[in-house]
Amino acid sequence: MHKISLPSAAVERGRVMGLHKTIAPATTAVVAIDFQNFFLADGEPMGMVNARDALANANRVHAAVRAAGGLVVLTQHSCGPPGEVPPDQPLAEQALLPGSASYELHADLVVDPSDVRIVKRRSSPLHPEADTELLAILRERGIETLIITGLASNGCCDCLARDAFQHGFNVVFVSDASAAMSDEEHNATLLNLAIYYANVLDTAAVEAALGKGSGA
């Protein structure tokens, strides 16, 4: 598991910025970013040593959101349909193609029939060229709080947090239900998000907030 280091001064600056808002379970969604074999499975070149721990915590967060009446959205990153990507393109673009084992969601990710599954073509599923209907889905459901779990924290998760903030959502970033390739990368992401874009909480705090129906 990542050795998380988030200075209290950064958390306080985020509080001053108004990032620590109430979490209303019925208007909460969690977006689980790219828990795909490419980032999790043994032998994958982008496999992250802390990803399995993050996934276990993410399953807890997702279960808490479901139990509280919120929405769970699971994303998969796609670099295009089979045959679209030339063989001389980067490894990620070869691996993250529908139909490949690397592209599939990891077997340890708990999936419920009520979950919404989307495929995205850009780092953030809220990007206008991501080719998703996520923003419309969230607006239709009256979602106000967007919780983020997933991989990588300093990649697609970070991009989503910033986009969600710009769209006016109350953003919660789960520190131990996301992961990067190193502690340094992960903590750098948490630091900046905590100051400007998101309320950074751990899994236990998110579970408590959802159970109480109030912010942490």
N, C-alpha and C positions, 0 to 999 in steps of 0.2 A: 504494500500500500504506500502511496505517496507520503512523504514527510511534509505535511502541509505547514507552511509558515506564512501567516497573513498578519501584518502589523496592525495593532489596535488603532493606530493613527489613521490607517487607510479605511478601516471600518467606520470610524467616527466621521471621517470626511464624507463617506457615502451617506451616513445618517443625516449630516448637514445638507447634503444634496437632495434629500427627500427620497432616498432609495428604499428605505425600510418601511414599506407600506403594509397594511392589513392584507392577509391572505383569506379570501372568501372561497371556501372549497367548491361551491357550486359554479363559480365563474373562474375556475382554475383549470389549466391544461398543462400537461408535461409533454415536452417534445424530446424524445430519446433519439439522439443523433448517431446514426451509423454504427450500431452494435453488430458489425459484419465480421465475418471470418477474417477478412483482410487485416483487421486491426486486433484480432483476438486469438486466432487459431495458432497452434504450434506450427512452426516452420514458415509462417508468413513473414515476409521481409519487413512489414510495417507492424508486426505484432508488438504490443506494448506490455512491458512486464507488469504494470499496475492495472491493466485493463480488466482482468478477471475480478479483482477486488471492486473496481468501479462498477462492473456489471452486477455483482451481487447486491451492492448498495442501491443501484438503479432499480433493480427488481423490487426492492422494498419501497422506494419512492413511488414507483408506478402503482404498486398495490395500494398504497395509502391514498393516492389520487383517485383510483377507481372506487375504493371504499367510501370516499368522501363525496362521490357523485361528480367528480371532475372527468376530464377527457385525457386519454393517453394517445399520443401520436408517435408512431415509429417510422423513422426514415431510413432509406437506403440510398447511398450515393451511387449514381450510374454515370459512367463516362460515355455511354451511348449504346445503341442496340448492337447485337453481334454483327461483325463484318464492317462496322462503320469506322473503327479505329485502325489506322494502318499499323503494321507490325513493327515499325521503327519508332513508335511513340513510347513515352515513359511507361515504366512497369505498372504504375497505378492505373493508367488508362487501359492497359491490357487486362489487368486483373479485375477491375471493377466494371465488368460487363455482365448484364443479365445472362444467366445460364452457367456462369462460372461458379466454382465452389467458393472462391474468395468473396464473391458478391453476396452470398446468402447470409441472412441473419444467423448469428451464433446460436447453437442449440440450447445454451443455458439462458437465453433471453426468454422470459415468460411472456407469452402472447395470449391475449384474451380476445374472444370474438367481438367485444365492444370496441377494441382499439381501431384507430384509423391508421392505415399504412400508406405511406406516400414514397414515391421515387423522386429524387431531386437531381438536377443537373449542374447546380452551382453549390458552393460551400454552404451558404445559408438558404434554407428552404423558403425564406421570405424574399429572396432576391427576385427581381422581376423576370430574370432569365432562367430561374431555377426550374421553370415549367411545372409548378405545383399550384394547387388551389388552397394552400394552407391558410393564407390570410383570409380568404373568403370563408373558410370553415370556421376559423376562430371568431370572426365577426358574427357569423350566423349563430354560433353557440353563445354569444355574449361573453366571450372570454376576456377577463381583465388581467389575470395573473398568468404569466408564462414561466414555468419551471423548466430548466434545461439540465439534462443529463447527457452523457455520451462521449464520443471520441472524434477527433482529438480536442482536448479542452482549448488548446491554443490555435486550433484550426477552425473547423466548421462550427464548433460550439461557440467560440468567441464571435465568429461572424454573425451567428443567429442572435446572440445576446445584444449585439450592437443594433442590428436591424429591428429587433423586437422593441428595444428602447425607443428608437426613432419612430416606431409606429404607435407609441404611447402605452405599451403594455408595462405592467409591474413585473419586472424581470427578477427571477430567483435562480441563481446559479449554484448547483449542488457540488460542493468542493470535493467530496469523497465519492461521488457517483459520476465522475468524469476523470479523464486521464490524458497525459501527454507522454512523450518519449523519455522525459527526464523530470525530476523534481524542479529543477531550475525553470524549465519551460512552463510547467504547471503553475508554480507559484507566481511567476511573472504575470501570467494571465489573470489569476485570482486577484492580484494586487491592483491591476489597472481596472478590472471590471468592478471591484468593490468601491473604488473611488468615484467612478463616473457612470456606470451603466446597470449594475445589478446588486441585489442583496445577496451576498455570498453566505450560504448556510450549509451545514453538514446534514447528512441523512436524518439523524435523530431530531435535529431542530425542525426539519421540514415535516417529519411525521408528527411531531408535537403541534406544530402550527396548523396542520390540516385537521388534527383531532380536536383542537380547541376552536378552530375557525377564526383564529386571530394571528396577527403577525408575531414574528420572533425578534 
